Protein backbone atom coordinates (compact mmCIF):
# COMPACT_ATOMS: atom_id res chain seq x y z
CA UNK A 1 0.00 0.00 0.00
CA UNK A 2 1.25 3.49 -0.80
CA UNK A 3 0.34 4.78 2.67
CA UNK A 4 2.50 2.10 4.33
CA UNK A 5 5.41 2.92 2.03
CA UNK A 6 5.13 6.61 2.86
CA UNK A 7 5.05 5.90 6.61
CA UNK A 8 8.15 3.68 6.37
CA UNK A 9 9.98 6.25 4.25
CA UNK A 10 9.32 9.01 6.82
CA UNK A 11 10.25 7.00 9.94
CA UNK A 12 13.90 8.14 10.00
CA UNK A 13 12.80 11.78 9.91
CA UNK A 14 9.95 11.98 12.40
CA UNK A 15 8.38 10.49 15.52
CA UNK A 16 4.70 9.93 16.17
CA UNK A 17 2.02 10.98 13.75
CA UNK A 18 -0.29 13.89 13.05
CA UNK A 19 -3.15 13.79 15.57
CA UNK A 20 -5.72 15.29 13.19
CA UNK A 21 -5.14 12.62 10.56
CA UNK A 22 -7.10 9.52 11.56
CA UNK A 23 -5.14 6.43 10.54
CA UNK A 24 -6.90 3.28 11.75
CA UNK A 25 -3.83 1.25 10.78
CA UNK A 26 -2.27 2.61 13.98
CA UNK A 27 -4.92 0.87 16.09
CA UNK A 28 -8.33 1.65 17.52
CA UNK A 29 -10.44 1.07 20.59
CA UNK A 30 -12.53 -1.55 18.80
CA UNK A 31 -9.49 -3.67 17.90
CA UNK A 32 -7.92 -3.33 21.34
CA UNK A 33 -4.72 -1.98 19.78
CA UNK A 34 -3.95 1.25 21.63
CA UNK A 35 -0.68 1.99 19.80
CA UNK A 36 -2.28 5.18 18.49
CA UNK A 37 -2.23 6.73 21.98
CA UNK A 38 1.55 6.95 22.09
CA UNK A 39 1.80 7.78 18.39
CA UNK A 40 -0.65 10.68 18.64
CA UNK A 41 -0.20 11.95 22.20
CA UNK A 42 3.17 10.65 23.46
CA UNK A 43 3.93 11.71 27.02
CA UNK A 44 0.67 13.63 27.28
CA UNK A 45 -1.52 10.51 27.21
CA UNK A 46 -2.02 10.15 30.97
CA UNK A 47 -2.76 13.86 31.43
CA UNK A 48 -5.30 13.73 28.59
CA UNK A 49 -6.91 10.59 30.01
CA UNK A 50 -7.25 12.38 33.33
CA UNK A 51 -8.97 15.35 31.65
CA UNK A 52 -11.22 12.99 29.65
CA UNK A 53 -12.25 11.19 32.85
CA UNK A 54 -13.04 14.46 34.65
CA UNK A 55 -14.77 16.33 31.84
CA UNK A 56 -16.51 13.53 29.93
CA UNK A 57 -17.47 10.93 32.56
CA UNK A 58 -20.29 9.59 30.36
CA UNK A 59 -17.90 9.18 27.39
CA UNK A 60 -20.16 11.21 25.10
CA UNK A 61 -17.29 12.34 22.90
CA UNK A 62 -15.85 9.16 21.47
CA UNK A 63 -14.68 7.76 18.16
CA UNK A 64 -12.50 4.78 17.21
CA UNK A 65 -9.27 6.52 18.26
CA UNK A 66 -10.53 8.71 21.06
CA UNK A 67 -8.74 9.05 24.36
CA UNK A 68 -10.10 6.47 26.80
CA UNK A 69 -11.16 7.45 30.30
CA UNK A 70 -9.27 6.03 33.27
CA UNK A 71 -10.98 2.75 34.10
CA UNK A 72 -11.55 2.04 30.41
CA UNK A 73 -9.00 0.02 28.44
CA UNK A 74 -6.08 0.17 28.25
CA UNK A 75 -5.17 -0.24 31.92
CA UNK A 76 -2.22 1.82 33.12
CA UNK A 77 1.13 0.47 32.05
CA UNK A 78 -0.19 -1.55 29.11
CA UNK A 79 0.18 1.04 26.34
C-alpha positions in Angstrom: 0.0 0.0 0.0 1.2 3.5 -0.8 0.3 4.8 2.7 2.5 2.1 4.3 5.4 2.9 2.0 5.1 6.6 2.9 5.0 5.9 6.6 8.1 3.7 6.4 10.0 6.2 4.3 9.3 9.0 6.8 10.2 7.0 9.9 13.9 8.1 10.0 12.8 11.8 9.9 9.9 12.0 12.4 8.4 10.5 15.5 4.7 9.9 16.2 2.0 11.0 13.7 -0.3 13.9 13.0 -3.1 13.8 15.6 -5.7 15.3 13.2 -5.1 12.6 10.6 -7.1 9.5 11.6 -5.1 6.4 10.5 -6.9 3.3 11.8 -3.8 1.2 10.8 -2.3 2.6 14.0 -4.9 0.9 16.1 -8.3 1.7 17.5 -10.4 1.1 20.6 -12.5 -1.5 18.8 -9.5 -3.7 17.9 -7.9 -3.3 21.3 -4.7 -2.0 19.8 -4.0 1.2 21.6 -0.7 2.0 19.8 -2.3 5.2 18.5 -2.2 6.7 22.0 1.6 6.9 22.1 1.8 7.8 18.4 -0.6 10.7 18.6 -0.2 12.0 22.2 3.2 10.7 23.5 3.9 11.7 27.0 0.7 13.6 27.3 -1.5 10.5 27.2 -2.0 10.2 31.0 -2.8 13.9 31.4 -5.3 13.7 28.6 -6.9 10.6 30.0 -7.3 12.4 33.3 -9.0 15.3 31.7 -11.2 13.0 29.7 -12.3 11.2 32.9 -13.0 14.5 34.7 -14.8 16.3 31.8 -16.5 13.5 29.9 -17.5 10.9 32.6 -20.3 9.6 30.4 -17.9 9.2 27.4 -20.2 11.2 25.1 -17.3 12.3 22.9 -15.8 9.2 21.5 -14.7 7.8 18.2 -12.5 4.8 17.2 -9.3 6.5 18.3 -10.5 8.7 21.1 -8.7 9.1 24.4 -10.1 6.5 26.8 -11.2 7.5 30.3 -9.3 6.0 33.3 -11.0 2.8 34.1 -11.5 2.0 30.4 -9.0 0.0 28.4 -6.1 0.2 28.3 -5.2 -0.2 31.9 -2.2 1.8 33.1 1.1 0.5 32.0 -0.2 -1.5 29.1 0.2 1.0 26.3 
